[in-house]
Amino acid sequence: MTIPVWFITLPGIMALDLTGPAETLKLAGDAFSLRYIGPDESVLTSTGMSISRIEPLPETLPVGSLLVIPGVSDSSLWFDTPQALAARNWLLRIQPMIHARQLTLVCICSGSLLAARAGLLNGVQCTTHHDVIARLKAAEPGAIIKENRIFVEDRAIWTSAGITAGIDLSLHLIGHLCGSQVALNVAREMVVFFRRSGEDPQLSPWLRYRNHIHPAIHRAQDLMAQHPEQPWSLEEIASCAHVSARHLTRLFRQHLGISVRDYHQQLRLTVARQRLQQGEGSERAALSAGFSSSRQLRRALERWQE
C-alpha cells in the first residue's frame, strides 16, 4: 500500500530539509506518494530556489499518512511569519489525529520548533539541531529533549537533528515501514555509505574533534578518516601532516585533548559499530574496521564505555 507523505512547505524552508527526505522516500519506489502543502502557492527556499504548485493546507489527512515539518533557515524569523502562524493553527486542528497516532509526525531539524508551538511535543521525547536546543526548551518546557542525538521517536512522533539527519531518519523510516532491504537499496542508490541509527551522536568522531583551525591536525585527521582501517603508525601520520611525530602528539593533546592513537581508534570503533548495525557479524565488522579480531574490538568497546 502506498503511504501518503505531506510536506509542510513554508517560506524560508531549508532546501535540503525538504529535498533530502523527499528524494530518499521517492527512491523507495511506489511505497510513498509525496505531496507539498502550505498557506502559499509558491515559496522561496534557503538557497533562493522557488518552489511552486504547493497545495493548500487540507481540512484533514488520510489515516496512516506521514506529515513532515522541514526546518527553516532562520527559525527566529521564518517561524514568526503569518504563513507559519497559519501552519501552526492548522497543526492545532489536526492535533487529535497525531495524538491518536493516526498520523506519523516527522520533524526535520528546526521543524520541531513549529511542532512545539502547536503543543505537539509536551511530554514527548524529542531532539533538534544542537544550535536550536535552547529555543526548543523555551518553546516547550514540557518536552523531554534528548541532546546530541541523530533522531528520536516517541509515540509516532519523530524528530531529527540538523539537515542531513533528515536523510538518516528517512532511511530509518523506510526500513521501519518497508523493510531493511529496501532501505539498504535506497542507501546504495544514494551512495550513502552508512545509515546511522538514532542512537548515534550528532557530533560523531568524524566531526567532534574538528573544531579547530590547525592545518597539520586537519591533514592528519583527513588521512585517518579516509582509511581508518589502515594500520597507520604515528610516524606515517606525522609525515603526511608535515610535522614530527613528537610535535603531532603535542598538537593533538593541546587542541583536541586526545592522543593520535585514541582518535584513530575512535574512528575505527565508529566504523565497526556501523557495520554491526548493518547486520554484519562481529568478526567481519572488526576486520573491516582495522581490528585484528572481534576480541580486540570488544576490548576497545569496553574501554570507551568506561
C-alpha contacts under 8 A as a table, 3 or more apart, distances in Angstrom:
res1	aa1	res2	aa2	distance
1	M	31	A	6.76
2	T	30	D	6.21
2	T	31	A	4.74
2	T	32	F	5.12
2	T	33	S	6.47
3	I	31	A	6.11
3	I	32	F	4.65
3	I	33	S	6.14
3	I	64	G	6.95
3	I	65	S	6.01
3	I	66	L	7.33
4	P	32	F	5.78
4	P	33	S	4.88
4	P	34	L	6.22
4	P	35	R	7.49
4	P	62	P	7.76
4	P	64	G	7.62
4	P	65	S	4.97
4	P	66	L	6.29
5	V	32	F	6.57
5	V	33	S	5.87
5	V	34	L	4.88
5	V	35	R	6.04
5	V	65	S	5.80
5	V	66	L	4.66
5	V	67	L	5.92
5	V	68	V	7.23
6	W	34	L	6.19
6	W	35	R	4.88
6	W	36	Y	5.71
6	W	37	I	6.65
6	W	65	S	7.44
6	W	66	L	6.21
6	W	67	L	4.88
6	W	68	V	5.96
7	F	18	L	7.52
7	F	34	L	7.63
7	F	35	R	6.23
7	F	36	Y	4.78
7	F	37	I	5.97
7	F	67	L	6.17
7	F	68	V	4.76
7	F	69	I	6.15
7	F	70	P	7.33
8	I	36	Y	6.22
8	I	37	I	5.12
8	I	38	G	5.51
8	I	67	L	7.60
8	I	68	V	6.26
8	I	69	I	5.37
8	I	70	P	6.98
8	I	87	A	7.74
9	T	13	I	6.75
9	T	36	Y	6.25
9	T	37	I	5.78
9	T	38	G	5.20
9	T	43	V	7.57
9	T	54	I	7.45
9	T	69	I	7.73
9	T	70	P	7.47
10	L	13	I	5.66
10	L	38	G	6.19
10	L	39	P	7.49
10	L	40	D	7.52
10	L	43	V	6.41
10	L	72	V	7.95
10	L	83	Q	6.75
10	L	84	A	6.82
11	P	43	V	4.90
11	P	44	L	5.52
11	P	45	T	6.30
11	P	72	V	7.83
11	P	78	W	6.70
11	P	83	Q	7.60
12	G	43	V	7.45
12	G	44	L	5.98
12	G	45	T	4.81
12	G	46	S	5.28
12	G	72	V	5.30
12	G	73	S	5.79
12	G	74	D	7.37
12	G	78	W	5.91
13	I	17	D	7.52
13	I	18	L	7.52
13	I	44	L	7.45
13	I	45	T	4.92
13	I	46	S	5.80
13	I	70	P	6.81
13	I	71	G	5.98
13	I	72	V	4.09
13	I	73	S	6.13
14	M	17	D	5.18
14	M	18	L	6.63
14	M	45	T	6.02
14	M	46	S	5.03
14	M	47	T	7.59
14	M	70	P	7.05
14	M	71	G	5.78
14	M	72	V	4.75
14	M	73	S	5.32
14	M	163	I	7.87
15	A	18	L	5.42
15	A	19	T	6.02
15	A	45	T	5.70
15	A	46	S	5.87
15	A	47	T	6.48
16	L	19	T	4.93
16	L	20	G	4.98
16	L	21	P	7.90
16	L	163	I	6.26
16	L	164	T	7.37
17	D	20	G	5.76
17	D	21	P	6.76
17	D	70	P	5.22
17	D	71	G	6.14
17	D	108	I	6.22
17	D	109	C	7.37
17	D	163	I	5.32
17	D	164	T	7.39
17	D	166	G	6.35
18	L	21	P	6.03
18	L	22	A	6.11
18	L	70	P	5.80
19	T	22	A	4.87
19	T	23	E	5.74
20	G	23	E	5.48
20	G	24	T	6.20
20	G	164	T	7.14
20	G	166	G	6.67
20	G	167	I	5.57
21	P	24	T	5.02
21	P	25	L	6.06
21	P	166	G	5.80
21	P	167	I	5.18
21	P	169	L	8.00
21	P	170	S	5.55
22	A	25	L	5.31
22	A	26	K	6.00
22	A	34	L	7.31
23	E	26	K	4.97
23	E	27	L	6.21
24	T	27	L	5.38
24	T	28	A	7.05
24	T	167	I	6.56
24	T	170	S	6.41
24	T	171	L	6.87
24	T	186	V	6.99
24	T	190	M	7.85
25	L	28	A	5.38
25	L	29	G	7.80
25	L	31	A	7.98
25	L	32	F	6.50
25	L	170	S	6.58
25	L	171	L	7.67
25	L	174	I	7.16
26	K	29	G	5.90
26	K	30	D	7.71
26	K	32	F	6.67
26	K	33	S	7.66
26	K	34	L	7.68
27	L	186	V	5.99
27	L	189	E	7.98
28	A	31	A	5.92
28	A	32	F	7.22
28	A	174	I	7.38
28	A	182	V	6.72
28	A	183	A	7.52
28	A	186	V	6.33
29	G	32	F	7.11
30	D	33	S	7.06
31	A	178	C	7.46
35	R	55	E	7.76
36	Y	54	I	5.39
36	Y	55	E	6.06
37	I	54	I	5.29
37	I	55	E	4.57
37	I	56	P	5.46
37	I	57	L	5.40
37	I	58	P	7.83
38	G	41	E	7.23
38	G	54	I	6.34
38	G	55	E	6.30
38	G	56	P	5.36
38	G	57	L	5.24
38	G	83	Q	7.81
38	G	87	A	7.01
39	P	56	P	5.79
39	P	57	L	6.33
39	P	83	Q	5.76
39	P	86	A	6.80
39	P	87	A	7.10
40	D	43	V	6.68
40	D	54	I	6.84
40	D	56	P	7.22
40	D	83	Q	7.38
41	E	52	S	5.78
41	E	53	R	5.49
41	E	54	I	4.62
41	E	55	E	6.47
41	E	56	P	7.29
42	S	50	S	6.80
42	S	51	I	5.47
42	S	52	S	4.07
42	S	53	R	6.34
42	S	54	I	6.11
43	V	50	S	5.65
43	V	51	I	5.42
43	V	52	S	6.58
44	L	47	T	7.98
44	L	48	G	5.83
44	L	49	M	5.78
44	L	50	S	4.52
44	L	51	I	6.43
45	T	48	G	5.34
45	T	49	M	5.37
45	T	50	S	6.09
45	T	51	I	7.31
46	S	49	M	7.35
46	S	72	V	7.31
46	S	73	S	5.67
51	I	54	I	7.41
57	L	87	A	7.89
57	L	90	W	7.44
58	P	61	L	6.95
60	T	94	I	6.87
61	L	65	S	6.88
62	P	65	S	5.83
63	V	102	Q	5.13
63	V	103	L	5.96
64	G	102	Q	5.71
64	G	103	L	5.26
64	G	104	T	7.09
65	S	102	Q	7.67
65	S	103	L	5.24
65	S	104	T	6.36
66	L	103	L	5.99
66	L	104	T	4.80
66	L	105	L	6.02
66	L	106	V	7.01
67	L	103	L	6.97
67	L	104	T	6.11
67	L	105	L	4.94
67	L	106	V	5.95
68	V	105	L	6.11
68	V	106	V	4.62
68	V	107	C	5.81
68	V	108	I	7.39
69	I	105	L	7.83
69	I	106	V	6.21
69	I	107	C	4.80
69	I	108	I	6.11
69	I	111	G	5.09
69	I	112	S	7.44
69	I	114	L	7.84
69	I	115	A	7.83
70	P	107	C	6.06
70	P	108	I	4.72
70	P	109	C	6.79
70	P	110	S	7.21
70	P	111	G	4.95
71	G	75	S	7.52
71	G	107	C	7.62
71	G	108	I	5.65
71	G	109	C	5.21
71	G	110	S	4.37
71	G	111	G	4.08
71	G	112	S	7.63
72	V	75	S	5.65
72	V	78	W	6.51
72	V	79	F	7.70
72	V	110	S	6.53
72	V	111	G	7.13
73	S	78	W	7.55
74	D	77	L	5.45
74	D	78	W	5.94
74	D	79	F	7.97
75	S	78	W	5.24
75	S	79	F	5.24
75	S	80	D	7.81
75	S	110	S	6.71
75	S	113	L	7.86
76	S	79	F	6.16
76	S	80	D	6.72
77	L	80	D	5.59
77	L	81	T	7.14
78	W	81	T	5.65
78	W	84	A	7.04
79	F	84	A	5.12
79	F	85	L	7.42
79	F	114	L	6.90
80	D	84	A	6.14
80	D	85	L	6.82
81	T	84	A	5.18
81	T	85	L	6.33
82	P	85	L	5.00
82	P	86	A	6.16
83	Q	86	A	5.04
83	Q	87	A	6.26
84	A	87	A	4.99
84	A	88	R	6.10
84	A	114	L	7.83
85	L	88	R	4.96
85	L	89	N	6.18
86	A	89	N	5.16
86	A	90	W	6.18
87	A	90	W	5.00
87	A	91	L	6.15
88	R	91	L	5.04
88	R	92	L	6.29
88	R	114	L	6.61
88	R	115	A	7.55
88	R	117	R	6.95
88	R	118	A	5.48
89	N	92	L	5.01
89	N	93	R	6.48
89	N	118	A	7.19
90	W	93	R	5.11
90	W	94	I	6.59
91	L	94	I	5.25
91	L	95	Q	5.80
91	L	115	A	7.70
91	L	118	A	6.15
92	L	95	Q	4.97
92	L	118	A	5.58
92	L	119	G	7.49
93	R	96	P	7.42
94	I	97	M	5.55
94	I	98	I	6.80
95	Q	98	I	5.17
95	Q	99	H	6.21
95	Q	120	L	7.03
96	P	99	H	5.12
96	P	100	A	6.00
97	M	100	A	5.05
97	M	101	R	6.19
97	M	102	Q	5.17
97	M	103	L	6.11
98	I	101	R	4.96
98	I	102	Q	5.89
98	I	103	L	5.16
98	I	104	T	6.78
98	I	105	L	6.99
98	I	156	A	7.88
99	H	102	Q	7.64
99	H	120	L	7.92
100	A	103	L	7.78
101	R	104	T	6.51
101	R	155	R	7.06
101	R	156	A	6.05
103	L	156	A	7.47
104	T	156	A	5.07
104	T	157	I	6.00
104	T	158	W	7.64
105	L	156	A	6.42
105	L	157	I	4.76
105	L	158	W	5.99
106	V	157	I	6.13
106	V	158	W	4.72
106	V	159	T	5.89
107	C	110	S	7.56
107	C	111	G	5.00
107	C	112	S	5.18
107	C	115	A	7.57
107	C	157	I	7.94
107	C	158	W	6.12
107	C	159	T	4.63
107	C	160	S	6.26
108	I	111	G	5.20
108	I	112	S	6.80
108	I	128	T	7.57
108	I	159	T	6.14
108	I	160	S	5.21
108	I	161	A	6.72
108	I	162	G	7.13
108	I	163	I	7.04
108	I	165	A	7.68
108	I	166	G	5.55
109	C	112	S	6.61
109	C	128	T	5.11
109	C	129	H	5.33
109	C	159	T	7.40
109	C	160	S	5.55
109	C	161	A	4.75
109	C	162	G	4.49
109	C	163	I	5.96
109	C	165	A	7.75
109	C	166	G	7.36
110	S	113	L	5.55
110	S	114	L	7.64
110	S	128	T	6.08
110	S	129	H	6.58
110	S	132	V	6.74
110	S	161	A	7.89
110	S	162	G	7.54
111	G	114	L	5.51
111	G	115	A	6.67
112	S	115	A	4.97
112	S	116	A	6.03
112	S	127	T	7.66
112	S	128	T	6.51
112	S	136	L	7.40
112	S	159	T	6.47
113	L	116	A	4.96
113	L	117	R	6.24
113	L	135	R	7.62
113	L	136	L	5.69
113	L	139	A	6.73
114	L	117	R	5.10
114	L	118	A	6.41
115	A	118	A	5.12
115	A	119	G	6.56
115	A	120	L	5.40
115	A	121	L	6.59
116	A	119	G	5.11
116	A	120	L	5.47
116	A	121	L	5.14
116	A	122	N	7.33
116	A	136	L	7.22
116	A	139	A	6.04
116	A	140	E	5.55
117	R	120	L	7.50
117	R	139	A	6.14
117	R	140	E	7.06
119	G	122	N	6.09
119	G	140	E	7.51
120	L	124	V	7.93
121	L	124	V	4.91
121	L	125	Q	7.58
121	L	126	C	7.45
121	L	140	E	6.92
121	L	142	G	7.43
121	L	143	A	5.45
122	N	140	E	6.44
122	N	141	P	7.59
122	N	142	G	4.73
122	N	143	A	4.81
122	N	144	I	7.82
123	G	142	G	5.35
123	G	143	A	4.99
123	G	144	I	6.02
124	V	142	G	7.80
124	V	143	A	5.35
124	V	144	I	5.58
124	V	145	I	7.98
124	V	154	D	6.19
124	V	155	R	7.81
124	V	157	I	8.00
125	Q	143	A	6.37
125	Q	144	I	4.45
125	Q	145	I	5.68
125	Q	146	K	6.70
125	Q	152	V	6.90
125	Q	153	E	7.05
125	Q	154	D	5.71
126	C	143	A	7.02
126	C	144	I	6.15
126	C	145	I	4.99
126	C	146	K	5.84
126	C	151	F	7.66
126	C	152	V	5.46
126	C	153	E	6.93
126	C	154	D	7.31
126	C	158	W	7.24
126	C	159	T	5.58
126	C	160	S	7.81
127	T	133	I	7.43
127	T	145	I	5.42
127	T	146	K	5.24
127	T	147	E	6.16
127	T	148	N	7.91
127	T	149	R	6.70
127	T	150	I	7.88
127	T	151	F	6.48
127	T	152	V	6.29
127	T	159	T	5.61
127	T	160	S	5.88
127	T	161	A	6.36
128	T	132	V	6.43
128	T	133	I	6.20
128	T	136	L	7.76
128	T	147	E	7.73
128	T	151	F	7.83
128	T	159	T	6.51
128	T	160	S	5.40
128	T	161	A	4.28
128	T	162	G	6.70
129	H	132	V	5.37
129	H	133	I	6.53
129	H	160	S	7.35
129	H	161	A	4.18
129	H	162	G	4.53
130	H	133	I	5.39
130	H	147	E	6.96
130	H	148	N	6.65
130	H	161	A	7.10
130	H	162	G	7.65
130	H	202	Q	7.92
131	D	134	A	7.47
132	V	135	R	5.33
132	V	136	L	6.25
133	I	136	L	5.13
133	I	137	K	6.30
133	I	145	I	7.82
133	I	147	E	7.34
134	A	137	K	5.14
134	A	138	A	6.35
135	R	138	A	5.03
135	R	139	A	6.06
136	L	139	A	4.97
136	L	140	E	6.13
136	L	141	P	7.94
137	K	140	E	5.36
137	K	141	P	5.13
137	K	142	G	7.90
137	K	143	A	6.94
137	K	145	I	7.48
138	A	141	P	5.80
140	E	143	A	5.56
146	K	149	R	6.41
146	K	152	V	7.65
148	N	201	P	5.06
148	N	202	Q	4.93
148	N	203	L	6.80
149	R	152	V	7.11
149	R	160	S	7.68
149	R	161	A	6.87
149	R	198	G	6.29
149	R	199	E	6.26
149	R	200	D	6.09
149	R	201	P	4.74
149	R	202	Q	5.22
150	I	160	S	5.70
150	I	161	A	5.28
150	I	165	A	5.97
150	I	168	D	7.86
150	I	169	L	7.91
150	I	196	R	7.84
150	I	197	S	7.16
150	I	198	G	5.06
150	I	199	E	6.86
150	I	200	D	5.98
150	I	201	P	5.99
150	I	202	Q	5.23
151	F	158	W	6.98
151	F	159	T	5.50
151	F	160	S	4.00
151	F	161	A	6.09
151	F	165	A	7.26
151	F	169	L	6.50
151	F	197	S	7.70
151	F	198	G	4.66
151	F	199	E	7.60
152	V	158	W	5.67
152	V	159	T	5.44
152	V	160	S	6.42
152	V	198	G	5.98
153	E	156	A	6.47
153	E	157	I	5.58
153	E	158	W	4.43
153	E	159	T	6.62
154	D	157	I	5.28
154	D	158	W	6.58
160	S	165	A	6.07
160	S	166	G	6.25
160	S	169	L	6.85
161	A	165	A	5.51
161	A	166	G	7.28
161	A	202	Q	7.13
162	G	165	A	5.58
162	G	166	G	7.21
163	I	166	G	5.74
163	I	167	I	7.86
164	T	167	I	5.33
164	T	168	D	6.85
165	A	168	D	4.90
165	A	169	L	6.12
166	G	169	L	5.05
166	G	170	S	6.04
167	I	170	S	4.98
167	I	171	L	6.18
168	D	171	L	5.23
168	D	172	H	6.24
168	D	195	R	6.13
168	D	196	R	6.06
168	D	197	S	7.44
169	L	172	H	4.94
169	L	173	L	6.13
169	L	198	G	7.80
170	S	173	L	5.02
170	S	174	I	6.18
171	L	174	I	5.04
171	L	175	G	6.26
171	L	183	A	5.58
171	L	186	V	7.58
171	L	187	A	7.20
171	L	195	R	7.16
172	H	175	G	5.05
172	H	176	H	6.11
172	H	183	A	7.18
172	H	195	R	7.81
172	H	197	S	7.34
173	L	176	H	4.83
173	L	177	L	5.92
173	L	178	C	7.99
174	I	177	L	5.21
174	I	178	C	5.29
174	I	179	G	6.71
174	I	180	S	7.49
174	I	182	V	7.01
174	I	183	A	5.41
175	G	178	C	5.39
175	G	179	G	4.41
175	G	180	S	4.31
175	G	181	Q	7.30
175	G	182	V	6.60
175	G	183	A	4.92
175	G	184	L	7.94
176	H	179	G	5.91
176	H	180	S	7.21
178	C	182	V	6.30
178	C	183	A	7.51
179	G	182	V	5.65
179	G	183	A	6.66
180	S	183	A	5.05
180	S	184	L	6.07
181	Q	184	L	4.99
181	Q	185	N	6.12
182	V	185	N	5.09
182	V	186	V	6.28
183	A	186	V	5.13
183	A	187	A	6.15
184	L	187	A	5.03
184	L	188	R	6.19
185	N	188	R	5.18
185	N	189	E	6.16
186	V	189	E	4.98
186	V	190	M	6.17
187	A	190	M	5.13
187	A	191	V	6.04
187	A	192	V	5.01
187	A	193	F	7.14
187	A	194	F	7.64
187	A	195	R	7.13
188	R	191	V	4.82
188	R	192	V	5.97
188	R	193	F	7.04
189	E	192	V	7.68
192	V	195	R	6.95
194	F	274	Q	6.68
195	R	274	Q	7.56
195	R	278	Q	7.94
196	R	200	D	6.47
196	R	274	Q	6.98
197	S	200	D	5.64
197	S	277	Q	7.88
198	G	201	P	7.94
200	D	204	S	7.30
201	P	204	S	5.52
203	L	206	W	7.52
203	L	207	L	5.52
203	L	208	R	4.91
204	S	207	L	5.54
204	S	208	R	5.56
204	S	270	T	7.97
205	P	208	R	5.05
205	P	209	Y	6.46
205	P	263	Y	7.70
205	P	266	Q	6.40
205	P	267	L	6.09
205	P	270	T	7.47
206	W	209	Y	7.28
206	W	210	R	7.65
206	W	225	A	7.17
206	W	267	L	7.01
207	L	210	R	5.32
207	L	211	N	7.82
208	R	211	N	7.05
209	Y	212	H	7.66
209	Y	256	L	6.05
210	R	218	H	7.62
212	H	255	H	7.07
213	I	218	H	7.71
214	H	217	I	5.60
214	H	218	H	6.43
215	P	218	H	5.04
215	P	219	R	6.16
216	A	219	R	5.12
216	A	220	A	6.34
216	A	241	A	4.95
216	A	242	H	6.84
216	A	243	V	7.19
216	A	248	L	7.78
217	I	220	A	5.08
217	I	221	Q	6.07
217	I	241	A	6.96
217	I	248	L	7.37
217	I	251	L	7.18
217	I	252	F	7.03
218	H	221	Q	4.98
218	H	222	D	5.94
219	R	222	D	5.14
219	R	223	L	6.31
219	R	240	C	7.02
219	R	241	A	5.16
220	A	223	L	5.26
220	A	224	M	6.44
220	A	237	I	5.78
220	A	238	A	6.93
220	A	240	C	6.75
220	A	241	A	5.28
221	Q	224	M	5.24
221	Q	225	A	5.90
222	D	225	A	5.12
222	D	226	Q	6.07
223	L	226	Q	5.45
223	L	227	H	6.65
223	L	237	I	7.32
223	L	240	C	7.75
224	M	227	H	5.39
224	M	228	P	4.96
224	M	230	Q	7.86
224	M	232	W	7.70
224	M	237	I	7.92
224	M	264	H	6.45
224	M	267	L	7.90
225	A	228	P	5.38
225	A	267	L	6.95
227	H	230	Q	5.69
228	P	264	H	6.71
228	P	267	L	6.19
228	P	268	R	5.70
228	P	289	A	6.81
228	P	290	G	7.05
229	E	268	R	6.45
229	E	288	S	6.58
229	E	289	A	4.72
229	E	290	G	3.87
229	E	291	F	7.56
230	Q	290	G	6.14
231	P	290	G	7.00
232	W	236	E	6.28
232	W	237	I	6.54
233	S	236	E	5.24
233	S	237	I	6.39
234	L	237	I	5.23
234	L	238	A	6.06
234	L	245	A	6.04
234	L	260	V	7.39
234	L	261	R	7.71
235	E	238	A	5.09
235	E	239	S	6.04
235	E	244	S	7.47
235	E	245	A	5.40
236	E	239	S	5.14
236	E	240	C	6.41
237	I	240	C	5.28
237	I	241	A	6.24
237	I	245	A	7.83
238	A	241	A	4.90
238	A	242	H	6.08
238	A	243	V	5.38
238	A	244	S	5.60
238	A	245	A	5.05
238	A	248	L	6.12
239	S	242	H	4.99
239	S	243	V	6.13
239	S	244	S	6.85
239	S	245	A	7.67
240	C	243	V	7.89
243	V	247	H	6.36
243	V	248	L	6.31
244	S	247	H	5.17
244	S	248	L	6.14
245	A	248	L	5.15
245	A	249	T	6.21
246	R	249	T	5.23
246	R	250	R	6.38
247	H	250	R	5.02
247	H	251	L	6.15
248	L	251	L	4.96
248	L	252	F	6.21
248	L	260	V	7.91
249	T	252	F	5.35
249	T	253	R	6.35
249	T	259	S	6.45
249	T	260	V	6.35
250	R	253	R	5.23
250	R	254	Q	6.04
251	L	254	Q	5.04
251	L	255	H	5.89
251	L	256	L	7.76
252	F	255	H	5.44
252	F	256	L	5.16
252	F	257	G	6.36
252	F	258	I	5.98
252	F	259	S	5.83
252	F	260	V	6.35
253	R	256	L	5.60
253	R	257	G	4.41
253	R	258	I	5.22
253	R	259	S	5.91
254	Q	257	G	5.91
258	I	262	D	6.43
258	I	263	Y	6.54
259	S	262	D	5.18
259	S	263	Y	6.18
260	V	263	Y	5.18
260	V	264	H	6.24
261	R	264	H	5.15
261	R	265	Q	6.17
262	D	265	Q	4.95
262	D	266	Q	6.16
263	Y	266	Q	5.19
263	Y	267	L	6.50
264	H	267	L	5.25
264	H	268	R	6.40
265	Q	268	R	4.97
265	Q	269	L	6.10
265	Q	300	A	7.93
266	Q	269	L	5.00
266	Q	270	T	6.18
267	L	270	T	5.14
267	L	271	V	6.43
268	R	271	V	5.13
268	R	272	A	6.18
268	R	289	A	5.13
268	R	290	G	6.66
268	R	291	F	7.80
269	L	272	A	4.98
269	L	273	R	6.02
269	L	289	A	7.14
269	L	297	L	7.61
269	L	300	A	7.60
269	L	301	L	7.20
270	T	273	R	5.21
270	T	274	Q	6.19
271	V	274	Q	5.21
271	V	275	R	6.22
271	V	285	A	7.98
271	V	288	S	7.94
271	V	289	A	5.61
272	A	275	R	5.08
272	A	276	L	6.18
272	A	285	A	5.18
272	A	286	A	5.83
272	A	288	S	7.22
272	A	289	A	5.35
273	R	276	L	5.04
273	R	277	Q	6.14
273	R	285	A	7.77
274	Q	277	Q	5.03
274	Q	278	Q	6.34
275	R	278	Q	5.10
275	R	279	G	6.68
275	R	280	E	5.70
275	R	285	A	5.45
276	L	279	G	5.21
276	L	280	E	5.03
276	L	281	G	6.53
276	L	282	S	6.63
276	L	285	A	6.16
277	Q	280	E	7.33
280	E	284	R	6.52
280	E	285	A	5.99
281	G	284	R	5.48
281	G	285	A	6.05
282	S	285	A	5.08
282	S	286	A	5.97
282	S	294	S	5.62
283	E	286	A	5.13
283	E	287	L	6.27
283	E	293	S	6.00
283	E	294	S	4.64
284	R	287	L	5.20
284	R	288	S	6.06
284	R	294	S	7.87
285	A	288	S	5.15
285	A	289	A	6.27
285	A	294	S	7.78
286	A	289	A	5.28
286	A	290	G	6.42
286	A	291	F	5.07
286	A	292	S	7.00
286	A	293	S	5.83
286	A	294	S	5.29
286	A	296	Q	7.94
286	A	297	L	5.81
287	L	290	G	5.12
287	L	291	F	5.17
287	L	292	S	6.02
287	L	293	S	6.25
287	L	294	S	7.62
288	S	291	F	7.48
291	F	294	S	7.33
291	F	296	Q	6.27
291	F	297	L	6.04
292	S	296	Q	6.38
292	S	297	L	7.88
293	S	296	Q	5.29
293	S	297	L	6.44
294	S	297	L	4.91
294	S	298	R	6.05
295	R	298	R	5.05
295	R	299	R	6.31
296	Q	299	R	5.13
296	Q	300	A	6.29
297	L	300	A	5.10
297	L	301	L	6.17
298	R	301	L	5.07
298	R	302	E	6.15
299	R	302	E	5.10
299	R	303	R	6.15
300	A	303	R	5.04
300	A	304	W	6.39
301	L	304	W	5.40
301	L	305	Q	6.17
302	E	305	Q	5.13
302	E	306	E	6.45
303	R	306	E	5.54
